[in-house]
Amino acid sequence: MKKTRIATRRSFLARGLGIVGVGATLPNFVLRTALAGTDNADGRIVVSLLMTGGPDGLSVVPPFADDEYYKLRKVLGIPASDVLKLNDKVGLHPSLKRLKQMHDDGSMAVVLGTSYPNFNLSHFTGREIWEAGKHGVRTGKPGATGWLGRVVDHVCKDSEPTRNIAVGPNGLPLGLTGKEHPGIGFVTPDSFRFNGARREGEKAIYSRLNQLPATPTADDLQFITQTAVNANSASEKLGELASHYKTPVVYPDTQFGNSVKTIAAFINGGLDARAFYAAQGIAVFGGYDTHADQPRRLGQLLDELDGTVGAFYEDLARCGNAERVLTYTYSEFGRRAAENYSGGTDHGQAQPMFLFGPGVKAGVHSEQPSLTDLDERGNLKMTVDFRNIYAAMLENWLKIPTETILGEKFPLLDCIA
């Protein structure tokens, strides 16, 4: 039997604890791969993309046929001649050419007017509601889980740490956090994040790991092995998949583009994960929170979104994985119907969602919120609860009963094939 060598105190991931690479404080060991193998290669995947800051839906998906739109948007209105028309009422911002092609090819859908009752205009609270699938769940609180984290817990009856992965500098979101699968926040190919021990037992384990001597005893080594025999190998393998990935597909050379490229590397590299997350707008001040200078900033962000999602599905198709992956966008909230006096728009309510992948029903779903029947603050009223879309993804894509994940039954929006 080969001796196990403790090389350093770096790059440690405790199975089931969400502990990942905390500088030089934790032990390092390599015993065997933590990848689950390819026996579940046909497992369906959900990719969650946060459009950070609250995009202006009336510019992203302009209702060009409604004269009221141009009354409300004298400066910011997208000329009808520039709109990439999806039907005779609405279309896409002119920057979204690849998304328009995906729509025409049958792999992109738009859901109009998404929100939830008793909506909240706080960036943090709004994001938590979308990620948890309900009100009142707080990021980092004991027992807090997100809807996709609960999906992973339901589908994966193991403690493998690589089932739910967030890529990028925004850290691990609530949406991906499960009870049995806390998730991994992967920043770059050679760095991981500590997701934090949630229970007293986990804190005790973490404390003991930090107190191990430079040369562990046999008992210490047995403890480490029992705690996380697979995890460090997982971190190394993830780093290898991301660092060594080669593709002829060109992604935007941006933080978001590289994050999504890394997700493609994991999927095309055979990682048996079920949920991924990346956030757009982190590297751009305010992201989509365009209270001013909206045309320039929005155009840049939508160019990046268009190029990134288009490249992602081209890359997945190249390796025969596009059929397995359903991607959706979300944000904290939408924006007001009327433009402001600073060349931008303020926080609002309803927003459009995008769905991507061969598993969607291409086209425009739900109804465009009325531009004349606004709420008392001038916000677009919702026409569909976002959990109706989650319900469709759960039951029609993942084959999971809605109430198992969301806690109650929601009607299914007919947007998933």
CORJOLIN-V488737 format. One record per pair of residues at least 24 apart in sequence whose C-alpha atoms are under 8 Angstrom apart, sorted by the first residue. I is the first residue (numbers start at 1). GAP is how many residues later the second one is. D is the distance in Angstrom with one decimal. If there is no record, write none. Layout:
I/GAP/D  I/GAP/D
This chain:
4/25/7.4  4/26/7.7  4/27/7.3  5/24/6.6  5/25/7.9  6/209/7.8  11/180/7.7  11/181/7.5  11/221/6.4  11/224/6.9  11/225/7.9  12/219/7.0  12/220/5.2  12/223/7.5  13/215/6.9  13/218/4.8  13/219/5.3  13/221/7.9  13/222/6.9  14/213/6.4  14/214/4.7  14/217/5.7  14/218/7.7  15/144/6.4  15/145/6.5  15/146/5.7  15/212/6.6  15/213/4.8  15/214/7.6  15/215/6.9  15/216/5.5  16/143/5.4  16/144/6.9  16/145/6.0  16/164/6.3  16/165/5.9  16/166/6.7  17/164/7.9  17/165/6.7  17/178/8.0  17/179/7.6  17/180/6.2  17/185/6.6  18/143/7.2  18/163/7.6  18/164/5.3  18/165/5.9  18/166/6.3  18/176/6.6  18/177/5.1  18/178/6.5  18/179/7.2  19/174/7.3  19/175/4.8  19/176/5.7  19/177/6.3  19/178/7.3  20/164/7.4  20/172/5.4  20/173/5.1  20/174/4.6  20/175/7.0  21/170/6.7  21/171/5.1  21/172/5.9  21/173/6.4  22/170/7.5  22/171/6.7  22/172/6.1  25/185/6.0  26/183/6.4  26/184/5.9  27/182/7.4  28/204/6.8  29/203/6.4  29/204/7.8  30/199/8.0  30/202/6.2  30/203/5.6  31/198/6.4  31/199/7.1  31/202/6.9  32/197/7.4  32/198/6.1  32/201/6.0  33/197/6.1  33/200/4.9  33/201/6.1  33/204/7.4  34/126/7.0  34/128/7.9  34/196/4.4  34/197/5.9  34/198/7.8  34/199/5.6  34/200/4.6  35/125/7.8  35/127/7.3  35/199/6.2  35/202/7.8  35/236/6.4  35/237/7.0  36/124/7.3  36/235/7.4  36/236/6.1  37/233/7.6  37/234/7.4  37/235/6.8  38/232/6.6  38/233/7.7  38/234/6.8  40/232/7.0  41/229/7.4  41/231/6.8  42/282/6.8  43/229/7.7  43/231/7.3  43/281/6.9  44/230/6.6  44/280/4.9  44/281/6.2  44/282/7.9  44/353/7.7  44/354/6.8  45/228/7.3  45/229/4.6  45/230/5.7  45/231/7.9  45/279/6.0  45/280/4.8  45/281/6.3  46/228/6.4  46/229/5.0  46/230/6.5  46/279/5.9  46/280/5.0  46/281/5.7  46/282/7.9  47/228/5.7  47/229/4.7  47/230/5.7  47/278/7.1  47/279/6.2  47/280/4.5  47/281/6.5  48/227/7.6  48/228/6.1  48/229/4.7  48/230/6.6  48/279/5.9  48/280/5.4  48/281/6.2  48/282/7.7  49/228/5.8  49/229/5.2  49/230/5.6  49/231/7.2  49/278/7.3  49/279/6.1  49/280/4.8  49/281/6.5  50/227/7.7  50/228/6.5  50/229/4.6  50/230/6.0  50/279/5.8  50/280/5.3  50/281/5.6  51/228/6.3  51/229/5.2  51/230/6.5  51/236/7.6  51/237/6.9  51/278/6.7  51/279/6.0  51/280/5.2  52/227/6.6  52/228/5.8  52/229/5.3  52/230/6.9  52/234/7.8  52/235/5.5  52/236/5.9  52/237/7.6  52/279/5.9  52/280/7.3  53/70/7.0  53/228/7.5  53/233/6.1  53/234/5.2  53/235/4.5  53/236/4.3  53/237/7.9  53/278/6.8  53/279/6.6  53/280/7.9  54/233/8.0  54/234/5.3  54/235/5.5  54/277/5.4  54/278/5.5  54/279/5.1  54/280/5.2  54/281/6.7  54/293/7.2  55/233/4.8  55/234/6.6  55/235/7.7  55/276/7.3  55/278/7.6  55/279/5.8  55/280/6.8  55/296/7.6  56/232/7.5  56/234/7.9  56/278/5.8  56/279/5.2  56/280/7.9  56/289/7.2  56/295/7.5  57/277/6.3  57/278/6.9  57/293/7.9  57/294/5.3  57/295/5.8  58/279/7.4  59/33/7.9  59/34/6.2  60/32/5.9  60/33/5.0  61/29/6.4  61/30/5.4  61/31/4.6  61/32/6.1  61/291/7.3  62/28/5.6  62/29/5.7  62/30/6.3  62/31/6.9  63/26/5.7  63/27/4.3  63/28/6.8  63/305/7.7  64/25/6.2  64/26/5.8  64/27/7.2  65/24/5.0  65/25/6.9  68/303/6.4  68/304/7.4  69/302/6.9  72/265/6.7  72/266/4.8  72/267/6.5  73/265/6.2  73/266/5.8  75/264/7.8  75/268/7.4  76/218/7.9  76/219/7.0  76/263/7.0  76/267/7.3  76/268/7.6  86/277/7.3  86/278/7.4  87/277/8.0  95/204/6.4  95/207/5.9  95/208/5.4  95/211/7.2  96/206/6.5  96/207/6.7  96/209/8.0  96/210/5.3  97/209/7.0  98/208/5.9  98/209/7.0  98/212/5.8  99/207/6.0  99/210/7.7  99/211/6.7  102/208/7.7  103/259/5.9  103/260/6.6  104/258/7.8  106/252/6.8  106/254/7.7  106/255/7.1  106/256/4.9  106/257/7.9  107/249/5.6  107/250/4.7  107/251/4.7  107/252/7.1  107/253/6.1  107/254/7.3  107/255/5.7  108/246/7.1  108/247/5.7  108/248/4.6  108/249/6.4  108/250/7.9  108/252/6.6  108/253/7.5  108/254/5.1  108/255/6.9  109/245/5.8  109/246/5.1  109/247/6.5  109/251/6.6  109/252/6.4  109/253/4.5  109/254/4.9  109/255/6.0  109/256/7.4  109/306/7.3  110/242/6.6  110/243/5.8  110/244/4.8  110/245/6.4  110/252/7.8  110/253/6.3  110/254/4.9  110/255/6.0  111/241/5.4  111/242/5.1  111/243/6.5  111/244/7.9  111/253/6.0  111/254/4.7  111/255/5.9  112/238/8.0  112/239/6.6  112/240/4.4  112/241/6.7  112/252/7.3  112/253/6.3  112/254/5.5  112/255/5.9  112/256/5.5  112/257/7.5  112/271/7.4  112/272/7.7  113/237/4.8  113/238/5.2  113/239/5.6  113/253/7.1  113/254/6.6  113/255/5.9  113/256/5.7  113/267/7.7  113/268/7.2  113/269/4.8  113/270/4.9  113/271/6.0  114/236/5.1  114/237/5.2  114/238/5.9  114/239/6.9  114/268/5.6  114/269/6.3  114/270/5.0  114/271/5.6  114/272/5.3  115/218/7.4  115/234/6.5  115/235/5.0  115/236/6.7  115/267/5.4  115/268/7.7  115/269/6.6  115/270/5.3  115/271/5.6  116/266/7.1  116/268/7.7  116/269/5.0  116/270/6.5  117/268/7.6  119/230/7.0  120/213/8.0  121/211/7.7  121/212/6.8  121/226/6.5  121/227/7.1  121/228/7.7  122/210/7.7  123/209/5.6  123/210/7.8  124/208/7.5  125/207/7.9  126/206/4.6  126/207/6.6  127/204/6.6  127/205/4.5  127/206/8.0  128/46/6.7  128/47/7.6  130/45/7.8  130/200/7.6  130/201/7.7  130/202/7.1  130/256/7.9  131/42/7.8  131/43/6.0  131/44/4.1  131/45/7.9  132/42/6.7  132/43/5.7  133/254/6.7  133/273/6.3  134/272/7.6  139/34/7.8  139/35/5.6  140/34/7.7  142/56/5.7  142/57/7.3  143/36/6.8  143/55/7.5  144/30/7.5  144/33/7.6  144/34/8.0  144/35/7.9  145/29/6.2  145/30/6.9  145/31/7.5  145/32/5.1  145/33/5.1  145/34/6.5  146/28/5.1  146/29/3.8  146/30/5.6  146/31/5.3  146/32/6.5  147/28/5.7  147/29/7.1  147/258/6.3  147/259/6.8  148/27/5.7  148/28/5.1  148/29/7.2  148/30/7.5  148/127/6.7  149/26/6.3  149/27/4.4  149/28/4.4  149/29/3.8  149/30/7.3  149/32/7.0  149/33/7.4  149/34/7.7  149/126/8.0  150/26/8.0  150/27/7.5  150/28/5.2  150/29/7.3  150/255/6.0  151/254/6.5  152/26/7.0  152/29/7.0  152/122/6.5  152/123/7.2  153/25/6.1  153/26/6.9  153/27/5.9  153/28/6.2  160/70/7.8  160/71/7.9  161/70/6.8  161/73/7.7  162/72/7.1  162/109/7.8  162/110/7.5  162/111/5.9  163/109/6.6  163/110/3.9  163/111/5.5  163/112/6.7  164/109/5.9  164/110/6.1  164/111/4.8  164/112/5.8  165/108/7.5  165/110/6.5  165/111/5.0  165/112/6.5  166/110/5.5  166/111/4.5  166/112/6.0  167/92/5.5  167/93/7.5  167/95/7.4  167/96/7.2  167/109/7.6  167/110/6.2  167/111/5.4  168/87/7.3  168/88/7.3  168/91/5.6  168/110/6.1  168/111/7.0  169/113/7.6  170/109/6.8  170/112/7.0  173/104/8.0  176/99/7.2  176/100/7.5  176/101/7.4  188/51/8.0  189/49/7.2  189/50/4.4  189/51/7.3  189/53/5.6  189/54/5.7  190/49/5.7  192/43/7.8  238/28/7.3  241/24/6.0  241/25/6.2  241/28/6.4  242/24/6.9  247/68/7.4  249/62/6.3  249/65/7.2  249/66/6.0  250/61/6.5  251/56/6.5  251/57/5.7  251/60/5.7  251/61/7.7  252/52/6.5  252/55/6.2  252/56/6.1  255/28/6.8  256/24/5.4  256/25/7.6  256/48/7.9  256/52/7.7  257/47/7.3  257/50/8.0  257/51/5.3  260/48/7.1  260/52/6.9  261/51/6.7  264/48/6.6  264/51/7.0  264/52/6.6  267/49/7.9  267/54/7.5  268/48/6.8  268/51/6.2  268/53/6.9  280/25/7.7  289/57/7.9  289/58/7.9  290/54/5.6  290/55/6.2  290/56/7.4  291/49/7.7  291/51/6.9  291/52/7.3  291/53/4.5  291/54/5.0  291/55/5.5  292/50/5.0  292/51/4.9  292/52/4.2  292/53/7.1  293/49/7.2  293/50/5.3  293/51/5.9  294/49/6.1  294/50/4.9  294/51/7.5  295/48/7.8  295/49/7.8  313/44/7.4  322/35/6.6  322/36/7.0  323/34/6.9  323/35/5.6  323/36/6.8  325/32/6.2  325/34/7.9  326/29/7.2  326/30/5.9  326/31/5.1  326/32/7.7  326/33/6.6  326/34/7.7  327/28/5.7  327/29/5.0  327/30/6.5  328/25/7.1  328/26/5.6  328/27/4.5  328/28/6.3  329/24/5.7  329/25/5.4  329/26/6.8  330/24/7.8  335/44/7.2  336/42/6.2  336/43/4.9  336/44/6.7  337/34/6.9  337/41/6.4  337/42/5.8  337/43/6.1  338/40/7.4  348/30/7.9  348/31/5.2  348/32/7.1  349/30/5.7  349/31/5.9  349/32/6.7  349/33/7.2  350/29/7.6  350/30/5.6  350/31/5.9  350/32/5.0  350/33/7.8  351/31/8.0  359/38/7.4  359/57/6.1  359/58/5.5  360/55/6.0  360/56/4.4  360/57/5.3  361/53/7.7  361/54/5.0  361/55/5.2  361/56/5.3  362/53/7.5  365/49/7.8  365/50/6.8  388/24/5.0  388/25/5.4  389/24/5.6  389/26/7.4  392/24/6.3
